[in-house]
């Protein structure tokens, strides 16, 4: 009789396994509901009007990628704990490539959303910027598909030279003279650092530049108002502050997520260590938290959500 390879040892009690699964699943479900709401609203506008706003198009792509991302998280948590076939070399690498693809897409789409807001809100008189301001609406659909192509190329690099999964039969069984087979995952951390940073460098740079230039634009606008003896805030200042606040929130959330994702994928912690579990919780919280912020900061989405709340409460009472 041939003994099959088993997943890494599960040293957690059933209570802790269920508790961790409930926490992460709750975060994923909240994220899927929030992103599903954004997708549904923009898809309805797209179908009804045969067109959708540029920001709505970006939000649609971003939310679809977030739903896929959290779906992958739930699948990974389930299969890595229950199915030995998850650690097959081909399956493991395919999953990592797919996961990084949707993760990169999500980051790129969020970057384009911030970049679009920057171009529409900032006040610069440079000819190149004015030309970009005029053409940005037509460029965004092509930029979204281009970012998907770049994400595919960067994530495909994760299929070689990073992970080595093999079966080791040298693990002794307690109270027995025999051994058992366990999957071992080795990670080339140097390659992981290079490829991981390659995929996030450009979109993160876009975020930082957008935030910096918005602050410069806000400062110039404030000085202009002071020179005209205008003390109160105007719509332009409010738009600047809202965009800077939105980008800042995203950067804070994404930095935590990026660190957690890197530590998780580097496999430097044991499978069921507290640090690896914390990484999973942070990774699941990031897309859910940012999507809720997007709903709160978008007037149209916020109004629609408030209109739906009484119906949801009524439905839950029935």
C-alpha positions as CSV (number, residue, x, y, z in Angstrom):
1,X,0.0,0.0,0.0
2,X,1.5,3.4,-1.1
3,X,1.2,6.1,1.5
4,X,0.2,9.5,0.1
5,X,1.9,12.7,1.1
6,X,0.1,14.8,3.7
7,X,-0.2,18.6,4.2
8,X,2.1,20.3,6.7
9,X,1.3,19.2,10.3
10,X,-1.7,20.9,11.8
11,X,-0.9,21.6,15.4
12,X,-4.0,23.8,16.1
13,X,-7.0,22.6,18.1
14,X,-10.3,22.2,16.2
15,X,-11.6,25.3,18.2
16,X,-8.7,27.5,17.0
17,X,-9.1,26.2,13.4
18,X,-12.8,27.1,13.4
19,X,-12.2,30.5,15.0
20,X,-9.5,31.5,12.5
21,X,-11.6,30.3,9.6
22,X,-14.7,32.2,10.9
23,X,-12.6,35.5,11.3
24,X,-11.0,35.3,7.8
25,X,-14.2,34.0,6.1
26,X,-16.2,36.9,7.7
27,X,-13.7,39.4,6.4
28,X,-13.8,37.8,2.9
29,X,-17.6,37.8,2.9
30,X,-17.8,41.4,3.9
31,X,-15.4,42.3,1.2
32,X,-17.3,40.2,-1.4
33,X,-20.6,41.9,-0.4
34,X,-19.0,45.4,-0.6
35,X,-17.3,44.7,-3.9
36,X,-20.4,42.9,-5.3
37,X,-22.4,46.0,-4.4
38,X,-20.0,48.3,-6.4
39,X,-20.0,45.8,-9.3
40,X,-23.8,45.6,-9.4
41,X,-24.3,49.4,-9.3
42,X,-21.8,50.1,-12.0
43,X,-23.0,47.2,-14.1
44,X,-26.6,48.4,-13.8
45,X,-25.5,51.9,-15.0
46,X,-23.5,50.3,-17.8
47,X,-26.5,48.2,-19.0
48,X,-29.1,50.9,-18.5
49,X,-27.2,53.8,-20.2
50,X,-25.1,51.7,-22.6
51,X,-22.2,53.6,-21.1
52,X,-20.5,54.1,-17.7
53,X,-18.5,56.9,-16.2
54,X,-14.7,56.6,-16.3
55,X,-14.5,56.3,-12.5
56,X,-17.3,53.7,-12.6
57,X,-15.5,51.7,-15.1
58,X,-12.3,51.6,-12.9
59,X,-14.4,50.8,-9.9
60,X,-16.0,47.9,-11.8
61,X,-12.6,46.4,-12.8
62,X,-11.2,47.0,-9.3
63,X,-14.2,45.4,-7.5
64,X,-14.2,42.3,-9.8
65,X,-10.5,41.8,-9.1
66,X,-11.1,42.2,-5.4
67,X,-13.9,39.6,-5.5
68,X,-11.5,37.2,-7.3
69,X,-8.8,38.0,-4.8
70,X,-10.9,37.2,-1.7
71,X,-12.3,34.1,-3.5
72,X,-8.8,32.8,-3.9
73,X,-8.0,33.5,-0.2
74,X,-11.0,31.4,0.9
75,X,-10.0,28.6,-1.5
76,X,-6.4,28.7,-0.3
77,X,-7.5,28.5,3.4
78,X,-9.8,25.6,2.7
79,X,-7.7,23.5,0.4
80,X,-4.3,24.0,2.1
81,X,-5.8,22.6,5.3
82,X,-7.9,19.8,3.9
83,X,-6.5,18.6,0.5
84,X,-3.0,17.1,0.1
85,X,-3.3,17.7,-3.6
86,X,-3.0,21.4,-3.0
87,X,0.7,20.9,-2.3
88,X,1.3,19.2,-5.7
89,X,4.1,21.2,-7.4
90,X,2.0,22.1,-10.4
91,X,-1.2,23.0,-8.4
92,X,0.8,25.0,-5.8
93,X,2.6,27.1,-8.4
94,X,-0.6,27.6,-10.5
95,X,-2.4,28.8,-7.5
96,X,0.4,31.2,-6.5
97,X,0.6,32.6,-10.1
98,X,-3.2,33.1,-10.2
99,X,-3.3,34.7,-6.7
100,X,-0.5,37.2,-7.6
101,X,-2.2,38.0,-10.9
102,X,-5.4,39.2,-9.2
103,X,-3.4,40.9,-6.5
104,X,-1.4,42.9,-9.1
105,X,-4.6,43.7,-11.0
106,X,-6.2,45.0,-7.9
107,X,-3.2,47.2,-7.1
108,X,-3.0,48.5,-10.7
109,X,-6.8,49.3,-10.9
110,X,-6.6,51.2,-7.5
111,X,-3.6,53.1,-8.9
112,X,-5.5,54.1,-12.0
113,X,-8.4,55.3,-9.8
114,X,-6.2,57.5,-7.8
115,X,-4.4,58.7,-10.9
116,X,-7.7,59.6,-12.6
117,X,-8.9,61.6,-9.5
118,X,-5.5,63.4,-9.5
119,X,-5.8,64.4,-13.2
120,X,-9.4,65.6,-12.8
121,X,-8.9,67.5,-9.5
122,X,-5.4,69.0,-9.7
123,X,-4.9,72.5,-11.0
124,X,-1.8,72.8,-13.2
125,X,-1.3,74.9,-16.3
126,X,1.4,72.9,-18.0
127,X,0.5,72.0,-21.6
128,X,1.3,68.3,-21.1
129,X,-0.9,68.1,-18.1
130,X,-3.8,69.9,-19.8
131,X,-3.5,67.6,-22.7
132,X,-3.6,64.6,-20.4
133,X,-6.6,66.1,-18.6
134,X,-8.4,66.3,-21.9
135,X,-7.6,62.7,-23.1
136,X,-7.6,60.8,-19.8
137,X,-11.2,59.5,-20.3
138,X,-10.3,57.9,-23.6
139,X,-7.1,56.5,-22.3
140,X,-8.4,54.8,-19.2
141,X,-10.0,51.7,-20.9
142,X,-6.7,51.0,-22.7
143,X,-4.7,51.5,-19.6
144,X,-6.9,49.1,-17.7
145,X,-6.3,46.3,-20.2
146,X,-2.6,47.1,-20.4
147,X,-2.3,46.8,-16.6
148,X,-3.9,43.4,-16.8
149,X,-1.3,42.4,-19.4
150,X,1.5,43.7,-17.2
151,X,0.0,41.9,-14.2
152,X,-0.1,38.6,-16.2
153,X,3.5,39.0,-17.2
154,X,4.7,39.7,-13.7
155,X,2.7,37.0,-12.1
156,X,3.8,34.4,-14.7
157,X,7.3,34.8,-13.4
158,X,6.2,33.2,-10.1
159,X,5.9,29.9,-11.9
160,X,9.7,29.3,-12.0
161,X,12.6,29.6,-9.6
162,X,10.7,30.6,-6.4
163,X,8.9,27.6,-4.9
164,X,10.1,24.1,-4.7
165,X,7.5,21.6,-3.3
166,X,8.5,18.1,-2.6
167,X,7.5,15.1,-0.4
168,X,9.8,14.2,2.5
169,X,9.2,10.8,4.2
170,X,11.6,11.3,7.1
171,X,9.1,12.6,9.7
172,X,8.8,10.1,12.6
173,X,5.4,9.0,13.9
174,X,5.2,9.3,17.7
175,X,5.0,6.0,19.5
176,X,6.1,4.2,16.4
177,X,9.2,3.2,14.6
178,X,7.8,4.2,11.2
179,X,7.9,7.5,9.3
180,X,5.3,9.5,7.4
181,X,5.4,11.6,4.3
182,X,4.9,15.4,4.5
183,X,5.0,18.1,1.9
184,X,7.9,20.5,2.3
185,X,7.9,24.0,0.6
186,X,11.2,25.7,0.0
187,X,11.2,29.4,-1.1
188,X,13.9,31.3,-2.9
189,X,13.5,34.5,-1.0
190,X,15.9,36.5,-3.2
191,X,13.9,35.8,-6.3
192,X,10.6,36.4,-4.4
193,X,11.9,39.9,-3.3
194,X,12.9,40.9,-6.8
195,X,9.7,39.7,-8.6
196,X,7.4,40.9,-5.8
197,X,8.8,44.4,-5.9
198,X,8.9,44.4,-9.7
199,X,5.1,43.9,-9.8
200,X,4.3,46.6,-7.2
201,X,6.9,49.3,-7.9
202,X,5.2,51.2,-10.8
203,X,1.6,51.3,-9.3
204,X,2.9,52.3,-5.8
205,X,5.1,55.0,-7.4
206,X,1.9,56.2,-9.2
207,X,0.1,56.5,-5.8
208,X,2.9,58.4,-4.2
209,X,3.3,60.8,-7.1
210,X,-0.5,61.4,-7.3
211,X,-0.6,62.1,-3.5
212,X,2.5,64.4,-3.7
213,X,1.3,66.4,-6.7
214,X,-2.2,66.7,-5.2
215,X,-0.6,68.2,-2.1
216,X,1.4,70.6,-4.3
217,X,-1.8,71.5,-6.2
218,X,-3.7,72.1,-2.9
219,X,-0.9,74.3,-1.6
220,X,-0.9,76.4,-4.8
221,X,-4.7,76.6,-4.7
222,X,-4.7,77.7,-1.0
223,X,-2.1,80.4,-1.7
224,X,-4.3,81.6,-4.6
225,X,-7.3,81.8,-2.3
226,X,-5.4,83.7,0.3
227,X,-4.1,86.2,-2.2
228,X,-7.7,86.8,-3.2
229,X,-8.8,87.2,0.4
230,X,-11.0,84.1,0.3
231,X,-11.0,82.4,3.7
232,X,-13.6,79.7,3.3
233,X,-13.2,76.4,1.6
234,X,-14.4,76.0,-1.9
235,X,-15.4,72.9,-3.9
236,X,-11.9,72.6,-5.4
237,X,-10.3,72.5,-2.0
238,X,-12.8,70.0,-0.7
239,X,-12.1,67.8,-3.7
240,X,-8.3,68.0,-3.1
241,X,-8.7,67.1,0.6
242,X,-11.0,64.2,-0.2
243,X,-8.7,62.8,-2.9
244,X,-5.6,63.1,-0.6
245,X,-7.4,61.5,2.3
246,X,-8.6,58.6,0.1
247,X,-5.1,58.0,-1.4
248,X,-3.5,58.2,2.1
249,X,-6.0,55.6,3.5
250,X,-5.2,53.3,0.7
251,X,-1.5,53.6,1.1
252,X,-1.7,52.8,4.8
253,X,-3.9,49.8,4.2
254,X,-1.8,48.6,1.3
255,X,1.6,48.9,3.1
256,X,0.2,46.6,5.9
257,X,-1.1,44.2,3.2
258,X,2.1,44.2,1.2
259,X,4.2,43.4,4.2
260,X,1.8,40.6,5.3
261,X,1.6,39.2,1.7
262,X,5.3,39.1,1.4
263,X,5.8,37.4,4.7
264,X,3.1,34.9,3.9
265,X,4.5,34.0,0.5
266,X,8.0,33.8,1.7
267,X,7.1,30.8,4.0
268,X,9.5,32.0,6.7
269,X,6.9,31.2,9.4
270,X,5.5,27.8,10.2
271,X,2.2,26.9,8.6
272,X,0.1,27.4,11.7
273,X,2.2,29.9,13.6
274,X,0.6,33.0,15.1
275,X,2.5,35.3,12.7
276,X,1.3,33.4,9.6
277,X,-2.3,33.5,10.8
278,X,-2.0,37.2,11.5
279,X,-0.7,37.7,7.9
280,X,-3.8,35.9,6.6
281,X,-6.1,38.1,8.7
282,X,-4.5,41.3,7.5
283,X,-4.6,40.1,3.8
284,X,-8.3,39.4,4.1
285,X,-9.0,42.7,5.8
286,X,-7.3,44.9,3.3
287,X,-9.6,44.6,0.2
288,X,-12.7,44.6,2.5
289,X,-11.6,47.7,4.4
290,X,-10.7,49.7,1.2
291,X,-13.9,48.8,-0.5
292,X,-16.0,50.0,2.4
293,X,-14.0,53.3,2.3
294,X,-14.7,53.6,-1.4
295,X,-18.4,53.3,-0.8
296,X,-18.3,55.8,2.0
297,X,-16.3,58.4,0.0
298,X,-18.3,58.0,-3.3
299,X,-21.5,60.1,-3.0
300,X,-23.4,58.0,-5.5
301,X,-22.5,54.7,-4.0
302,X,-23.1,56.1,-0.5
303,X,-26.6,57.3,-1.4
304,X,-27.6,54.0,-3.1
305,X,-26.3,52.0,-0.1
306,X,-28.4,54.1,2.3
307,X,-31.5,53.5,0.2
308,X,-30.8,49.8,0.2
309,X,-30.3,49.5,4.0
310,X,-34.0,49.6,5.0
311,X,-34.8,46.9,2.4
312,X,-32.0,44.7,3.6
313,X,-33.2,45.1,7.2
314,X,-36.8,44.3,6.2
315,X,-35.6,41.2,4.2
316,X,-33.6,39.9,7.2
317,X,-36.6,40.3,9.5
318,X,-38.8,38.2,7.3
